[in-house]
Amino acid sequence: MQEDVISYINLLNDQLDITKKYSNTSSEFTKRWTETYDKRSALLKTFVDWNEGRR
């Protein structure tokens, strides 16, 4: 779980970097934002599943 939390934080930082590096109207912004968003979303599911297993 700790690795997943660290990965999630790193992905948040990656998205922050994307907002600083690319114009939000560029295709590269959209591509990179979507990639990191998808990875974060998958990790959120991991957190929910882990929490459900603890009940």
mmCIF file of the N, C-alpha and C atoms, coordinates in Angstrom:
data_MODEL
# 
_entry.id   MODEL 
# 
loop_
_atom_site.group_PDB 
_atom_site.id 
_atom_site.type_symbol 
_atom_site.label_atom_id 
_atom_site.label_alt_id 
_atom_site.label_comp_id 
_atom_site.label_asym_id 
_atom_site.label_entity_id 
_atom_site.label_seq_id 
_atom_site.pdbx_PDB_ins_code 
_atom_site.Cartn_x 
_atom_site.Cartn_y 
_atom_site.Cartn_z 
_atom_site.occupancy 
_atom_site.B_iso_or_equiv 
_atom_site.pdbx_formal_charge 
_atom_site.auth_seq_id 
_atom_site.auth_comp_id 
_atom_site.auth_asym_id 
_atom_site.auth_atom_id 
_atom_site.pdbx_PDB_model_num 
ATOM 1   N N  . MET A 1 1  ? 0.827   -1.196 0.000   1.00 0.00 ? 1  MET A N  1 
ATOM 2   C CA . MET A 1 1  ? 0.000   0.000  0.000   1.00 0.00 ? 1  MET A CA 1 
ATOM 3   C C  . MET A 1 1  ? 0.871   1.261  0.000   1.00 0.00 ? 1  MET A C  1 
ATOM 4   N N  . GLN A 1 2  ? 1.955   1.243  0.761   1.00 0.00 ? 2  GLN A N  1 
ATOM 5   C CA . GLN A 1 2  ? 2.810   2.424  0.830   1.00 0.00 ? 2  GLN A CA 1 
ATOM 6   C C  . GLN A 1 2  ? 3.348   2.803  -0.551  1.00 0.00 ? 2  GLN A C  1 
ATOM 7   N N  . GLU A 1 3  ? 3.731   1.800  -1.334  1.00 0.00 ? 3  GLU A N  1 
ATOM 8   C CA . GLU A 1 3  ? 4.231   2.077  -2.685  1.00 0.00 ? 3  GLU A CA 1 
ATOM 9   C C  . GLU A 1 3  ? 3.152   2.719  -3.541  1.00 0.00 ? 3  GLU A C  1 
ATOM 10  N N  . ASP A 1 4  ? 1.920   2.242  -3.391  1.00 0.00 ? 4  ASP A N  1 
ATOM 11  C CA . ASP A 1 4  ? 0.811   2.811  -4.162  1.00 0.00 ? 4  ASP A CA 1 
ATOM 12  C C  . ASP A 1 4  ? 0.557   4.265  -3.776  1.00 0.00 ? 4  ASP A C  1 
ATOM 13  N N  . VAL A 1 5  ? 0.648   4.577  -2.502  1.00 0.00 ? 5  VAL A N  1 
ATOM 14  C CA . VAL A 1 5  ? 0.452   5.962  -2.048  1.00 0.00 ? 5  VAL A CA 1 
ATOM 15  C C  . VAL A 1 5  ? 1.541   6.858  -2.612  1.00 0.00 ? 5  VAL A C  1 
ATOM 16  N N  . ILE A 1 6  ? 2.758   6.388  -2.569  1.00 0.00 ? 6  ILE A N  1 
ATOM 17  C CA . ILE A 1 6  ? 3.877   7.173  -3.122  1.00 0.00 ? 6  ILE A CA 1 
ATOM 18  C C  . ILE A 1 6  ? 3.698   7.358  -4.624  1.00 0.00 ? 6  ILE A C  1 
ATOM 19  N N  . SER A 1 7  ? 3.273   6.309  -5.310  1.00 0.00 ? 7  SER A N  1 
ATOM 20  C CA . SER A 1 7  ? 3.024   6.419  -6.754  1.00 0.00 ? 7  SER A CA 1 
ATOM 21  C C  . SER A 1 7  ? 1.940   7.447  -7.041  1.00 0.00 ? 7  SER A C  1 
ATOM 22  N N  . TYR A 1 8  ? 0.900   7.436  -6.231  1.00 0.00 ? 8  TYR A N  1 
ATOM 23  C CA . TYR A 1 8  ? -0.193  8.390  -6.423  1.00 0.00 ? 8  TYR A CA 1 
ATOM 24  C C  . TYR A 1 8  ? 0.307   9.829  -6.244  1.00 0.00 ? 8  TYR A C  1 
ATOM 25  N N  . ILE A 1 9  ? 1.078   10.062 -5.211  1.00 0.00 ? 9  ILE A N  1 
ATOM 26  C CA . ILE A 1 9  ? 1.634   11.399 -4.967  1.00 0.00 ? 9  ILE A CA 1 
ATOM 27  C C  . ILE A 1 9  ? 2.542   11.811 -6.125  1.00 0.00 ? 9  ILE A C  1 
ATOM 28  N N  . ASN A 1 10 ? 3.350   10.889 -6.608  1.00 0.00 ? 10 ASN A N  1 
ATOM 29  C CA . ASN A 1 10 ? 4.222   11.191 -7.741  1.00 0.00 ? 10 ASN A CA 1 
ATOM 30  C C  . ASN A 1 10 ? 3.422   11.544 -8.989  1.00 0.00 ? 10 ASN A C  1 
ATOM 31  N N  . LEU A 1 11 ? 2.308   10.844 -9.195  1.00 0.00 ? 11 LEU A N  1 
ATOM 32  C CA . LEU A 1 11 ? 1.460   11.166 -10.352 1.00 0.00 ? 11 LEU A CA 1 
ATOM 33  C C  . LEU A 1 11 ? 0.817   12.541 -10.205 1.00 0.00 ? 11 LEU A C  1 
ATOM 34  N N  . LEU A 1 12 ? 0.432   12.904 -8.987  1.00 0.00 ? 12 LEU A N  1 
ATOM 35  C CA . LEU A 1 12 ? -0.083  14.259 -8.759  1.00 0.00 ? 12 LEU A CA 1 
ATOM 36  C C  . LEU A 1 12 ? 0.981   15.297 -9.107  1.00 0.00 ? 12 LEU A C  1 
ATOM 37  N N  . ASN A 1 13 ? 2.206   15.036 -8.673  1.00 0.00 ? 13 ASN A N  1 
ATOM 38  C CA . ASN A 1 13 ? 3.308   15.953 -8.988  1.00 0.00 ? 13 ASN A CA 1 
ATOM 39  C C  . ASN A 1 13 ? 3.566   16.000 -10.493 1.00 0.00 ? 13 ASN A C  1 
ATOM 40  N N  . ASP A 1 14 ? 3.460   14.846 -11.152 1.00 0.00 ? 14 ASP A N  1 
ATOM 41  C CA . ASP A 1 14 ? 3.627   14.813 -12.609 1.00 0.00 ? 14 ASP A CA 1 
ATOM 42  C C  . ASP A 1 14 ? 2.574   15.687 -13.283 1.00 0.00 ? 14 ASP A C  1 
ATOM 43  N N  . GLN A 1 15 ? 1.341   15.600 -12.802 1.00 0.00 ? 15 GLN A N  1 
ATOM 44  C CA . GLN A 1 15 ? 0.292   16.420 -13.416 1.00 0.00 ? 15 GLN A CA 1 
ATOM 45  C C  . GLN A 1 15 ? 0.527   17.903 -13.156 1.00 0.00 ? 15 GLN A C  1 
ATOM 46  N N  . LEU A 1 16 ? 1.021   18.230 -12.001 1.00 0.00 ? 16 LEU A N  1 
ATOM 47  C CA . LEU A 1 16 ? 1.364   19.627 -11.734 1.00 0.00 ? 16 LEU A CA 1 
ATOM 48  C C  . LEU A 1 16 ? 2.447   20.103 -12.697 1.00 0.00 ? 16 LEU A C  1 
ATOM 49  N N  . ASP A 1 17 ? 3.448   19.270 -12.919 1.00 0.00 ? 17 ASP A N  1 
ATOM 50  C CA . ASP A 1 17 ? 4.511   19.609 -13.870 1.00 0.00 ? 17 ASP A CA 1 
ATOM 51  C C  . ASP A 1 17 ? 3.956   19.786 -15.284 1.00 0.00 ? 17 ASP A C  1 
ATOM 52  N N  . ILE A 1 18 ? 3.000   18.958 -15.654 1.00 0.00 ? 18 ILE A N  1 
ATOM 53  C CA . ILE A 1 18 ? 2.391   19.058 -16.984 1.00 0.00 ? 18 ILE A CA 1 
ATOM 54  C C  . ILE A 1 18 ? 1.712   20.414 -17.141 1.00 0.00 ? 18 ILE A C  1 
ATOM 55  N N  . THR A 1 19 ? 1.029   20.865 -16.099 1.00 0.00 ? 19 THR A N  1 
ATOM 56  C CA . THR A 1 19 ? 0.348   22.169 -16.195 1.00 0.00 ? 19 THR A CA 1 
ATOM 57  C C  . THR A 1 19 ? 1.335   23.312 -16.332 1.00 0.00 ? 19 THR A C  1 
ATOM 58  N N  . LYS A 1 20 ? 2.530   23.124 -15.809 1.00 0.00 ? 20 LYS A N  1 
ATOM 59  C CA . LYS A 1 20 ? 3.549   24.174 -15.905 1.00 0.00 ? 20 LYS A CA 1 
ATOM 60  C C  . LYS A 1 20 ? 4.290   24.140 -17.238 1.00 0.00 ? 20 LYS A C  1 
ATOM 61  N N  . LYS A 1 21 ? 4.395   22.952 -17.823 1.00 0.00 ? 21 LYS A N  1 
ATOM 62  C CA . LYS A 1 21 ? 5.223   22.776 -19.012 1.00 0.00 ? 21 LYS A CA 1 
ATOM 63  C C  . LYS A 1 21 ? 4.465   22.992 -20.327 1.00 0.00 ? 21 LYS A C  1 
ATOM 64  N N  . TYR A 1 22 ? 3.174   22.641 -20.352 1.00 0.00 ? 22 TYR A N  1 
ATOM 65  C CA . TYR A 1 22 ? 2.420   22.674 -21.598 1.00 0.00 ? 22 TYR A CA 1 
ATOM 66  C C  . TYR A 1 22 ? 1.221   23.601 -21.507 1.00 0.00 ? 22 TYR A C  1 
ATOM 67  N N  . SER A 1 23 ? 0.867   24.165 -22.615 1.00 0.00 ? 23 SER A N  1 
ATOM 68  C CA . SER A 1 23 ? -0.369  24.935 -22.710 1.00 0.00 ? 23 SER A CA 1 
ATOM 69  C C  . SER A 1 23 ? -1.536  23.961 -22.629 1.00 0.00 ? 23 SER A C  1 
ATOM 70  N N  . ASN A 1 24 ? -2.562  24.338 -21.884 1.00 0.00 ? 24 ASN A N  1 
ATOM 71  C CA . ASN A 1 24 ? -3.686  23.421 -21.726 1.00 0.00 ? 24 ASN A CA 1 
ATOM 72  C C  . ASN A 1 24 ? -4.490  23.218 -23.008 1.00 0.00 ? 24 ASN A C  1 
ATOM 73  N N  . THR A 1 25 ? -4.153  23.927 -24.055 1.00 0.00 ? 25 THR A N  1 
ATOM 74  C CA . THR A 1 25 ? -4.820  23.734 -25.343 1.00 0.00 ? 25 THR A CA 1 
ATOM 75  C C  . THR A 1 25 ? -3.996  22.872 -26.299 1.00 0.00 ? 25 THR A C  1 
ATOM 76  N N  . SER A 1 26 ? -2.800  22.475 -25.885 1.00 0.00 ? 26 SER A N  1 
ATOM 77  C CA . SER A 1 26 ? -1.943  21.688 -26.777 1.00 0.00 ? 26 SER A CA 1 
ATOM 78  C C  . SER A 1 26 ? -2.307  20.206 -26.718 1.00 0.00 ? 26 SER A C  1 
ATOM 79  N N  . SER A 1 27 ? -2.040  19.530 -27.811 1.00 0.00 ? 27 SER A N  1 
ATOM 80  C CA . SER A 1 27 ? -2.317  18.094 -27.865 1.00 0.00 ? 27 SER A CA 1 
ATOM 81  C C  . SER A 1 27 ? -1.389  17.315 -26.937 1.00 0.00 ? 27 SER A C  1 
ATOM 82  N N  . GLU A 1 28 ? -0.181  17.794 -26.763 1.00 0.00 ? 28 GLU A N  1 
ATOM 83  C CA . GLU A 1 28 ? 0.770   17.129 -25.861 1.00 0.00 ? 28 GLU A CA 1 
ATOM 84  C C  . GLU A 1 28 ? 0.273   17.206 -24.417 1.00 0.00 ? 28 GLU A C  1 
ATOM 85  N N  . PHE A 1 29 ? -0.293  18.342 -24.032 1.00 0.00 ? 29 PHE A N  1 
ATOM 86  C CA . PHE A 1 29 ? -0.882  18.481 -22.687 1.00 0.00 ? 29 PHE A CA 1 
ATOM 87  C C  . PHE A 1 29 ? -1.972  17.435 -22.504 1.00 0.00 ? 29 PHE A C  1 
ATOM 88  N N  . THR A 1 30 ? -2.877  17.363 -23.462 1.00 0.00 ? 30 THR A N  1 
ATOM 89  C CA . THR A 1 30 ? -4.003  16.432 -23.362 1.00 0.00 ? 30 THR A CA 1 
ATOM 90  C C  . THR A 1 30 ? -3.511  14.990 -23.275 1.00 0.00 ? 30 THR A C  1 
ATOM 91  N N  . LYS A 1 31 ? -2.548  14.649 -24.098 1.00 0.00 ? 31 LYS A N  1 
ATOM 92  C CA . LYS A 1 31 ? -2.005  13.291 -24.108 1.00 0.00 ? 31 LYS A CA 1 
ATOM 93  C C  . LYS A 1 31 ? -1.395  12.941 -22.754 1.00 0.00 ? 31 LYS A C  1 
ATOM 94  N N  . ARG A 1 32 ? -0.504  13.788 -22.279 1.00 0.00 ? 32 ARG A N  1 
ATOM 95  C CA . ARG A 1 32 ? 0.199   13.499 -21.026 1.00 0.00 ? 32 ARG A CA 1 
ATOM 96  C C  . ARG A 1 32 ? -0.748  13.562 -19.820 1.00 0.00 ? 32 ARG A C  1 
ATOM 97  N N  . TRP A 1 33 ? -1.660  14.532 -19.828 1.00 0.00 ? 33 TRP A N  1 
ATOM 98  C CA . TRP A 1 33 ? -2.622  14.658 -18.730 1.00 0.00 ? 33 TRP A CA 1 
ATOM 99  C C  . TRP A 1 33 ? -3.484  13.392 -18.635 1.00 0.00 ? 33 TRP A C  1 
ATOM 100 N N  . THR A 1 34 ? -3.964  12.945 -19.784 1.00 0.00 ? 34 THR A N  1 
ATOM 101 C CA . THR A 1 34 ? -4.830  11.765 -19.820 1.00 0.00 ? 34 THR A CA 1 
ATOM 102 C C  . THR A 1 34 ? -4.086  10.520 -19.346 1.00 0.00 ? 34 THR A C  1 
ATOM 103 N N  . GLU A 1 35 ? -2.845  10.370 -19.753 1.00 0.00 ? 35 GLU A N  1 
ATOM 104 C CA . GLU A 1 35 ? -2.051  9.211  -19.323 1.00 0.00 ? 35 GLU A CA 1 
ATOM 105 C C  . GLU A 1 35 ? -1.912  9.178  -17.796 1.00 0.00 ? 35 GLU A C  1 
ATOM 106 N N  . THR A 1 36 ? -1.563  10.305 -17.203 1.00 0.00 ? 36 THR A N  1 
ATOM 107 C CA . THR A 1 36 ? -1.378  10.326 -15.751 1.00 0.00 ? 36 THR A CA 1 
ATOM 108 C C  . THR A 1 36 ? -2.716  10.234 -15.030 1.00 0.00 ? 36 THR A C  1 
ATOM 109 N N  . TYR A 1 37 ? -3.752  10.819 -15.593 1.00 0.00 ? 37 TYR A N  1 
ATOM 110 C CA . TYR A 1 37 ? -5.084  10.737 -14.996 1.00 0.00 ? 37 TYR A CA 1 
ATOM 111 C C  . TYR A 1 37 ? -5.556  9.285  -14.949 1.00 0.00 ? 37 TYR A C  1 
ATOM 112 N N  . ASP A 1 38 ? -5.337  8.560  -16.038 1.00 0.00 ? 38 ASP A N  1 
ATOM 113 C CA . ASP A 1 38 ? -5.736  7.153  -16.084 1.00 0.00 ? 38 ASP A CA 1 
ATOM 114 C C  . ASP A 1 38 ? -4.991  6.332  -15.031 1.00 0.00 ? 38 ASP A C  1 
ATOM 115 N N  . LYS A 1 39 ? -3.716  6.595  -14.870 1.00 0.00 ? 39 LYS A N  1 
ATOM 116 C CA . LYS A 1 39 ? -2.925  5.877  -13.862 1.00 0.00 ? 39 LYS A CA 1 
ATOM 117 C C  . LYS A 1 39 ? -3.406  6.211  -12.457 1.00 0.00 ? 39 LYS A C  1 
ATOM 118 N N  . ARG A 1 40 ? -3.718  7.486  -12.208 1.00 0.00 ? 40 ARG A N  1 
ATOM 119 C CA . ARG A 1 40 ? -4.233  7.878  -10.889 1.00 0.00 ? 40 ARG A CA 1 
ATOM 120 C C  . ARG A 1 40 ? -5.576  7.225  -10.615 1.00 0.00 ? 40 ARG A C  1 
ATOM 121 N N  . SER A 1 41 ? -6.413  7.178  -11.626 1.00 0.00 ? 41 SER A N  1 
ATOM 122 C CA . SER A 1 41 ? -7.739  6.567  -11.471 1.00 0.00 ? 41 SER A CA 1 
ATOM 123 C C  . SER A 1 41 ? -7.619  5.086  -11.114 1.00 0.00 ? 41 SER A C  1 
ATOM 124 N N  . ALA A 1 42 ? -6.695  4.392  -11.747 1.00 0.00 ? 42 ALA A N  1 
ATOM 125 C CA . ALA A 1 42 ? -6.478  2.974  -11.438 1.00 0.00 ? 42 ALA A CA 1 
ATOM 126 C C  . ALA A 1 42 ? -6.008  2.807  -9.998  1.00 0.00 ? 42 ALA A C  1 
ATOM 127 N N  . LEU A 1 43 ? -5.160  3.703  -9.545  1.00 0.00 ? 43 LEU A N  1 
ATOM 128 C CA . LEU A 1 43 ? -4.696  3.628  -8.158  1.00 0.00 ? 43 LEU A CA 1 
ATOM 129 C C  . LEU A 1 43 ? -5.822  3.909  -7.178  1.00 0.00 ? 43 LEU A C  1 
ATOM 130 N N  . LEU A 1 44 ? -6.717  4.817  -7.515  1.00 0.00 ? 44 LEU A N  1 
ATOM 131 C CA . LEU A 1 44 ? -7.859  5.074  -6.641  1.00 0.00 ? 44 LEU A CA 1 
ATOM 132 C C  . LEU A 1 44 ? -8.695  3.807  -6.469  1.00 0.00 ? 44 LEU A C  1 
ATOM 133 N N  . LYS A 1 45 ? -8.864  3.067  -7.553  1.00 0.00 ? 45 LYS A N  1 
ATOM 134 C CA . LYS A 1 45 ? -9.594  1.795  -7.459  1.00 0.00 ? 45 LYS A CA 1 
ATOM 135 C C  . LYS A 1 45 ? -8.859  0.837  -6.531  1.00 0.00 ? 45 LYS A C  1 
ATOM 136 N N  . THR A 1 46 ? -7.543  0.812  -6.611  1.00 0.00 ? 46 THR A N  1 
ATOM 137 C CA . THR A 1 46 ? -6.742  -0.029 -5.719  1.00 0.00 ? 46 THR A CA 1 
ATOM 138 C C  . THR A 1 46 ? -6.981  0.354  -4.268  1.00 0.00 ? 46 THR A C  1 
ATOM 139 N N  . PHE A 1 47 ? -7.030  1.653  -3.992  1.00 0.00 ? 47 PHE A N  1 
ATOM 140 C CA . PHE A 1 47 ? -7.271  2.116  -2.615  1.00 0.00 ? 47 PHE A CA 1 
ATOM 141 C C  . PHE A 1 47 ? -8.656  1.707  -2.130  1.00 0.00 ? 47 PHE A C  1 
ATOM 142 N N  . VAL A 1 48 ? -9.647  1.860  -2.980  1.00 0.00 ? 48 VAL A N  1 
ATOM 143 C CA . VAL A 1 48 ? -11.016 1.489  -2.602  1.00 0.00 ? 48 VAL A CA 1 
ATOM 144 C C  . VAL A 1 48 ? -11.094 -0.014 -2.343  1.00 0.00 ? 48 VAL A C  1 
ATOM 145 N N  . ASP A 1 49 ? -10.516 -0.807 -3.240  1.00 0.00 ? 49 ASP A N  1 
ATOM 146 C CA . ASP A 1 49 ? -10.534 -2.257 -3.064  1.00 0.00 ? 49 ASP A CA 1 
ATOM 147 C C  . ASP A 1 49 ? -9.823  -2.662 -1.781  1.00 0.00 ? 49 ASP A C  1 
ATOM 148 N N  . TRP A 1 50 ? -8.705  -2.040 -1.490  1.00 0.00 ? 50 TRP A N  1 
ATOM 149 C CA . TRP A 1 50 ? -7.952  -2.335 -0.267  1.00 0.00 ? 50 TRP A CA 1 
ATOM 150 C C  . TRP A 1 50 ? -8.795  -1.999 0.959   1.00 0.00 ? 50 TRP A C  1 
ATOM 151 N N  . ASN A 1 51 ? -9.451  -0.850 0.916   1.00 0.00 ? 51 ASN A N  1 
ATOM 152 C CA . ASN A 1 51 ? -10.288 -0.434 2.039   1.00 0.00 ? 51 ASN A CA 1 
ATOM 153 C C  . ASN A 1 51 ? -11.476 -1.380 2.228   1.00 0.00 ? 51 ASN A C  1 
ATOM 154 N N  . GLU A 1 52 ? -12.082 -1.813 1.128   1.00 0.00 ? 52 GLU A N  1 
ATOM 155 C CA . GLU A 1 52 ? -13.205 -2.744 1.203   1.00 0.00 ? 52 GLU A CA 1 
ATOM 156 C C  . GLU A 1 52 ? -12.771 -4.069 1.822   1.00 0.00 ? 52 GLU A C  1 
ATOM 157 N N  . GLY A 1 53 ? -11.556 -4.488 1.549   1.00 0.00 ? 53 GLY A N  1 
ATOM 158 C CA . GLY A 1 53 ? -11.025 -5.729 2.092   1.00 0.00 ? 53 GLY A CA 1 
ATOM 159 C C  . GLY A 1 53 ? -10.777 -5.665 3.584   1.00 0.00 ? 53 GLY A C  1 
ATOM 160 N N  . ARG A 1 54 ? -10.672 -4.474 4.121   1.00 0.00 ? 54 ARG A N  1 
ATOM 161 C CA . ARG A 1 54 ? -10.397 -4.290 5.554   1.00 0.00 ? 54 ARG A CA 1 
ATOM 162 C C  . ARG A 1 54 ? -11.679 -4.302 6.387   1.00 0.00 ? 54 ARG A C  1 
ATOM 163 N N  . ARG A 1 55 ? -12.825 -4.225 5.732   1.00 0.00 ? 55 ARG A N  1 
ATOM 164 C CA . ARG A 1 55 ? -14.090 -4.167 6.477   1.00 0.00 ? 55 ARG A CA 1 
ATOM 165 C C  . ARG A 1 55 ? -14.522 -5.521 6.929   1.00 0.00 ? 55 ARG A C  1 
# 
